[in-house]
């Protein structure tokens, strides 16, 4: 019984190391998202930070700033959602699909 426990602990430690390495790699990745038919482009990294924002000058209408704000919000939110999706998919590869509590990695 104790041999099994030791083997299981080694597997858990190996998985933890793999997850830590993967987390570093994911934090360095970036994802690009557009909204408004490409009028707004954002780039977010795996740490859920906005690292770049481009707005097509044609999207800037002083009489309708609300539309531009909505496009920026939509692009950023979609980028953050895609980061979550990317992290989840990559972590499932390491964990073999184990359901781990949120925030564990």
N, C-alpha and C positions, 0 to 999 in steps of 0.2 A: 504494500500500500504506500509506504513512504517513498519507494522508488518512483512510483507514478507521480506522487506529489512533487518530487524534485524535478522530474522531467517536465511536468506541467509548468513549474515556476521558470524553468529555462526557456520554455516556449513563450511564456508571457514576457519575460525580459527581452527576448529577441524581438517580439512584436513591438514592444515599447521603443526599442532602438530604431526599428524600421519606421515607426510612426513619427518619431522625433525627426529623423532624417527627411522623411517625406514632407513633414510640416515646413521645414526649412526650405525645401525645394518649391513647395506650393506658394510660400510667401514671396518668393522671388519671381513667380510667374505673373504675367499681366494678361488681362482680357480687354478686348475692345468692343464697345457697343455703340450703336447709333440710334437716333430717334429722329422723328420728323423727316423721314425719307432721306436721312444722311445729313440733315442740316446741323445736327448736334452729334459730336463724337466724343465719347469719354473712354478713358483707359483706367482701369482699376487693377490693383495688385492683389495678391493672395492674402494680404493683411487687411483687406477691405478698406484700402486707402485710395482716394481719387488721385491719380498721378498725372493725368493730362486731360485737358478739356479744350475742344475746338468748336467754335461756332461759326457757321457760314455767315458772312456779312449779310446775305440776303434774308437771313432769319431775324435780323434785328429791325424790328418795326417799332419806332418810338410810341406809336399809338396802340400797340398790342404787345407790351412786354410780358403780359400774363402767358401768352402762347409760348414765348421763348422760355420762360421759367418752367412751364409745364414740360416742355421738351427736355430741358436739362434734368429735371427731377425724374422723368421717365427713364432717361438714359442711365443715370446714376443708380436708380433702384434696380434696373434690369442688370446692370453690371454687378451689383452686390449679390443679387440672386444667383447669377451665374457663378460667382466665386463660391458661394455655399454649395452649389451643385457640383462644381469641380472638386472641391475638398471632399465631399461625401463620396463621390465616385472613386477617387483615388484612395481614400481611407478604406473603403470596402475591399479594395484589392489586397491591402495589407492584412485586414482583419478577417478575410474570408467571408465577409458578409455578416459577421457577428453584430448584433444590435448593441452598441455601446451607448452609455448615457451621454446626453449632450454636454459639451464642455470638457469631456474627458481628454480630448486631444487638442 
